[in-house]
Amino acid sequence: MRIGDKVSRRAALGAALATLATPSVIRAQTQRWRLVTSWPKNRTGPAMSARRIAERITRMSGGRLQIDVFAAGEIVPAFAVFDAVANGTVELAHTASLYWQSVFPTAGLFTTAPFGLGPVEHQAWIEGGGGQELWDELYGARGVRAFLAGNTGPSMGGWFRKPIQDLADLKGMRLRVQGLGAQVYDRLGVTPIAISGGEILPALEKGVIDGVEFLGPANDLDMGIARYAPFYYKPGFNKPNGASECLIARERFEQLPSDLQAVIAEACRAEHGQGLAEAFQTNAAALVQLLKSYPVKLENFPETILVEALKATRDLLIEIASRDPLSQRIVQSYGEMQTRLRGWSWVTADMSRVLGAIAPGSRL
């Protein structure tokens, strides 16, 4: 090979590389995806998680994968986002798995279960206890996969127009509640009403519902529920966890290069930590504000109701597990993780509770 040939080939390679680096080529390589959500626009908590995930993906990908976020109703309704991803209308969705229980009986477990795993315990199940693999299998038939993508923390028990003193007070009550908790409340004589977050306040104002189970104090304060239902109950036995999910069309995900696949996965994982930390901070401040600004009556659920709710939860999970082999494996895996972790969780109980017991009103 002559020296002139080598020089010409190097020149050609340099020209090609220079072409690849031009802004026009970078723009041609850019993908723009749409992320629909089940949340009202700019709502505290999950709506912010969806926005941060989109921003992380765009930034971490160097702009190669740009994500536009759409609130519930802007492209599809809040409860239609799973189908929108599954049928290819959009590429991504930010939502909660409990909305799909009519299709997948065990879906709610990937958000929360009454008397179930707390936020850190739930993450341990998903990331190290076989939960992610079961989740992939559950949604796999619809061509969808999910990532843990934010957490609003434990919920409160709910807001009620009147005090709850025994089971009789629950009979016939119309309560906005979703997930497995709705099925438990149904067994206690409550009429569960499934409406999206954006529909809650109008329904409460018009008397369509008698109470609301939503999230924690920050979201409840933001929505203004206390103006119409002043009795605020704890503990949130029905939702001890608040995991969100990011749905993605599996085929579109697998078509991405490996680095962009990792970007999506890590953007979602990062939001679990940030969302949970933010939830604890904002809920602590919001609870104080609620008690100061409204005539809120913070109450404990009567023990009789908690005992009956626990029985109903156990019966419900037995029934769900009996439906098909996959449901049995998911319920069994979830229960086994709870058994393995609960002892450690009990031993390492929240220090604020311990400090409050031995020195009320004090701090370090």
C-alpha positions in Angstrom: 0.0 0.0 0.0 1.3 3.4 -1.0 1.8 6.2 1.5 -0.7 8.3 -0.5 -3.4 5.6 -0.1 -2.9 5.6 3.7 -3.2 9.4 3.9 -6.3 9.4 1.8 -7.9 6.7 4.0 -7.1 8.6 7.2 -8.5 11.7 5.7 -11.7 9.9 4.8 -12.0 8.4 8.3 -11.4 11.8 9.8 -14.1 13.3 7.6 -16.6 10.6 8.6 -15.9 11.1 12.3 -16.3 14.8 12.0 -19.6 14.3 10.2 -20.9 12.0 13.0 -20.1 14.8 15.5 -22.0 17.5 13.8 -25.2 18.8 15.4 -27.3 17.7 12.5 -26.3 14.1 12.9 -26.8 14.2 16.7 -30.3 15.6 16.1 -31.0 12.7 13.7 -29.9 10.2 16.4 -32.2 11.8 19.1 -35.3 10.0 20.1 -38.3 11.8 21.6 -40.6 9.7 23.8 -43.8 10.5 25.6 -44.5 9.7 29.2 -48.1 9.7 30.3 -49.1 9.7 34.0 -52.0 8.9 36.2 -51.5 12.2 38.1 -52.9 15.7 37.8 -50.4 18.2 36.5 -47.8 19.4 39.1 -49.4 17.5 42.0 -47.2 17.0 45.0 -45.4 13.6 45.1 -45.9 11.2 42.2 -46.3 13.9 39.6 -43.0 15.4 40.6 -41.4 12.0 40.5 -42.6 11.5 36.9 -41.1 14.9 35.9 -37.8 14.2 37.6 -37.5 10.8 35.9 -38.0 12.4 32.5 -35.5 15.1 33.3 -32.9 12.5 34.5 -33.3 10.4 31.4 -32.9 13.4 29.1 -29.9 14.7 31.0 -28.1 11.3 31.6 -28.6 10.3 27.9 -26.9 13.5 26.8 -30.1 14.5 25.0 -30.2 11.3 22.9 -33.4 10.2 24.6 -35.7 13.2 25.3 -38.9 12.6 27.4 -42.0 14.8 27.3 -44.4 14.4 30.3 -48.2 14.5 30.1 -50.6 14.7 33.0 -53.6 12.5 33.3 -56.1 13.3 30.6 -53.8 15.2 28.3 -53.3 12.2 26.0 -55.1 9.4 27.8 -57.1 9.2 31.1 -55.4 8.3 34.4 -56.5 4.7 34.3 -55.7 4.1 30.7 -51.9 4.6 30.8 -51.1 0.9 31.0 -53.1 0.2 27.8 -51.5 3.2 26.1 -48.0 1.7 26.7 -49.1 -1.9 25.8 -50.7 -0.9 22.5 -47.8 1.5 21.5 -49.7 4.8 21.8 -46.9 6.0 24.0 -43.5 4.7 25.1 -43.7 5.3 28.9 -46.1 5.8 31.8 -45.7 6.8 35.4 -48.5 5.3 37.6 -49.2 2.7 40.3 -49.7 -1.0 39.9 -52.7 -1.1 42.1 -54.8 0.4 39.2 -54.5 -2.9 37.2 -56.0 -5.3 39.7 -59.0 -6.0 37.5 -56.6 -7.4 34.9 -53.9 -8.8 37.2 -55.2 -9.9 40.6 -51.8 -9.6 42.2 -50.8 -6.3 40.6 -51.6 -4.3 43.8 -48.8 -6.1 45.7 -46.3 -4.2 43.6 -47.6 -1.0 45.1 -48.6 -2.1 48.6 -50.8 -4.5 50.5 -52.7 -3.9 53.7 -50.5 -4.7 56.7 -47.7 -5.5 54.2 -44.2 -4.4 53.4 -42.9 -0.9 54.2 -41.0 1.1 51.6 -37.5 -0.2 52.3 -38.8 -3.7 52.8 -40.7 -3.5 49.5 -37.5 -2.3 47.7 -35.6 -5.2 49.2 -38.3 -7.6 47.7 -38.2 -6.0 44.3 -34.4 -5.7 44.0 -33.1 -8.7 45.9 -36.0 -11.0 46.7 -37.3 -12.1 43.3 -40.0 -9.4 43.1 -38.7 -7.8 39.9 -38.6 -11.1 38.1 -42.2 -11.9 39.1 -43.3 -8.4 38.1 -41.7 -8.9 34.6 -43.5 -12.2 34.3 -46.8 -10.7 35.3 -46.8 -7.9 32.7 -44.9 -9.8 30.1 -47.9 -11.2 28.3 -48.9 -7.6 27.5 -45.5 -6.6 26.2 -44.9 -4.3 29.1 -42.2 -4.1 31.8 -42.0 -2.0 34.9 -39.4 -0.4 37.1 -39.8 0.8 40.7 -39.9 4.6 40.2 -40.6 6.6 43.3 -42.3 6.1 46.6 -44.8 8.3 48.5 -44.1 6.4 51.7 -46.8 5.0 54.1 -50.3 6.5 53.7 -52.6 7.7 56.4 -55.8 5.7 57.1 -58.0 8.3 55.5 -60.4 11.3 56.0 -63.9 10.8 57.1 -66.9 13.2 57.5 -67.8 11.6 60.9 -65.9 9.7 63.6 -65.3 6.0 63.3 -65.9 4.2 66.6 -66.7 0.7 65.5 -67.5 -1.5 62.5 -71.1 -0.3 62.4 -69.9 3.2 61.5 -68.2 1.8 58.3 -71.3 -0.1 57.1 -72.6 1.5 53.9 -70.0 4.2 53.8 -68.9 5.4 50.3 -65.1 5.6 50.5 -62.6 6.6 47.8 -60.1 3.8 48.2 -58.1 1.7 45.7 -55.9 -1.3 45.6 -56.1 -4.3 47.8 -57.2 -2.0 50.6 -60.4 -1.4 48.6 -61.2 -5.1 48.7 -60.5 -5.3 52.4 -62.8 -2.3 53.1 -65.5 -3.9 51.0 -65.4 -6.9 53.3 -65.8 -4.6 56.2 -69.1 -3.3 54.7 -67.7 -0.2 53.0 -68.7 0.7 49.4 -65.3 1.4 47.6 -65.4 4.2 45.0 -62.6 4.1 42.4 -61.9 7.6 41.2 -58.6 9.3 40.1 -56.8 11.8 42.3 -58.1 14.7 40.2 -61.7 13.7 40.8 -61.5 13.4 44.6 -62.2 16.9 45.8 -65.3 17.5 43.5 -66.7 14.1 44.7 -66.2 15.1 48.3 -67.6 18.5 47.8 -70.8 17.1 46.2 -71.3 14.4 48.8 -70.7 11.6 46.3 -68.3 10.1 48.8 -68.2 10.0 52.6 -64.5 9.7 53.0 -61.2 9.6 51.2 -58.1 7.3 51.4 -55.4 8.9 49.3 -51.8 9.3 50.3 -50.0 11.1 53.1 -50.4 14.6 54.7 -48.5 16.5 52.0 -50.8 15.3 49.2 -53.9 15.6 51.4 -53.0 19.2 52.4 -52.3 20.1 48.8 -55.7 18.8 47.8 -57.7 20.5 50.6 -59.5 17.4 51.8 -59.5 18.7 55.4 -62.1 21.3 54.5 -64.8 18.7 54.0 -63.8 15.6 56.1 -62.1 16.7 59.4 -61.6 13.2 61.0 -58.1 12.0 60.0 -57.3 8.4 60.9 -54.2 6.4 61.5 -52.4 4.0 61.0 -52.7 3.6 57.3 -53.0 -0.2 57.6 -54.4 -0.3 54.1 -51.3 1.3 52.4 -48.1 0.9 54.4 -46.1 1.6 51.3 -46.5 3.9 48.3 -44.4 2.5 45.4 -44.9 4.0 42.0 -44.0 2.3 38.7 -42.6 3.4 35.4 -44.0 1.3 32.6 -42.2 0.9 29.3 -43.1 -0.9 26.1 -40.8 -3.9 26.3 -40.1 -4.0 22.5 -39.1 -0.3 22.5 -36.9 -0.8 25.6 -35.1 -3.8 24.0 -34.4 -1.8 20.8 -32.4 0.8 22.8 -28.6 0.5 23.1 -27.5 -1.0 26.4 -26.4 2.4 27.8 -29.8 4.0 27.3 -31.5 0.9 28.9 -29.2 1.5 31.9 -30.1 5.2 31.9 -33.8 4.5 32.2 -33.3 1.9 34.9 -31.0 4.1 37.0 -33.2 7.2 36.5 -36.1 5.2 38.0 -34.0 3.7 40.8 -32.7 7.2 41.8 -36.3 8.5 42.0 -37.3 5.8 44.5 -34.7 7.2 46.9 -35.4 10.9 46.3 -39.2 10.5 46.2 -39.2 8.6 49.5 -36.9 11.1 51.3 -39.0 14.0 50.0 -42.2 12.2 51.1 -41.0 11.9 54.7 -39.9 15.5 54.9 -43.0 17.0 53.3 -45.4 14.7 55.2 -43.9 15.7 58.5 -44.2 19.4 57.8 -47.7 19.0 56.3 -49.1 17.1 59.3 -48.1 20.0 61.5 -49.7 22.5 59.2 -52.9 20.5 58.9 -53.3 20.4 62.7 -52.6 24.1 63.0 -54.6 25.4 60.0 -57.7 23.2 60.1 -60.0 21.8 62.7 -58.5 18.4 62.1 -59.2 15.6 64.6 -56.3 13.1 64.4 -57.6 9.8 65.6 -56.6 6.1 65.9 -58.6 3.4 64.2 -60.4 1.3 66.9 -58.5 -2.0 67.6 -61.7 -3.9 66.6 -61.5 -2.5 63.1 -57.8 -3.3 62.7 -58.4 -6.9 63.9 -61.2 -7.5 61.4 -59.2 -5.8 58.6 -56.3 -8.1 59.3 -58.5 -11.1 59.1 -60.0 -9.8 55.8 -56.6 -9.2 54.4 -55.4 -12.7 55.1 -58.6 -14.3 53.6 -58.2 -12.0 50.5 -54.6 -13.0 49.8 -55.5 -16.7 50.2 -58.2 -16.3 47.6 -56.0 -14.4 45.2 -53.2 -17.0 45.5 -55.6 -19.7 44.6 -56.5 -18.2 41.2 -53.5 -19.3 39.2 -50.0 -20.6 39.6 -48.4 -17.1 39.0 -50.6 -15.5 41.6 -49.7 -18.2 44.1 -46.0 -17.6 43.5 -46.3 -13.8 43.8 -48.3 -14.0 47.0 -46.0 -16.6 48.5 -42.9 -14.6 47.5 -44.3 -11.4 49.1 -45.2 -13.2 52.3 -41.9 -14.9 52.6 -40.1 -11.6 52.2 -42.2 -10.1 54.9 -41.4 -13.0 57.2 -37.7 -12.7 56.6 -37.5 -9.0 57.1 -40.1 -8.3 59.8 -37.9 -9.4 62.7 -35.1 -7.0 61.7 -37.6 -4.2 61.0 -39.1 -4.7 64.5 -35.7 -4.7 66.2 -34.6 -1.5 64.3 -37.9 0.3 65.1 -38.0 4.0 64.3 -35.9 5.8 66.9 -38.3 8.7 67.1 -40.8 6.3 68.6 -38.3 5.0 71.1 -37.2 8.6 72.1 -40.8 9.6 72.4 -41.5 6.7 74.8 -38.6 7.3 77.1 -38.4 11.1 76.9 -41.5 12.7 75.5 -41.0 16.0 73.8 -37.2 15.7 73.8 -34.6 15.5 71.0 -30.9 14.7 70.7 
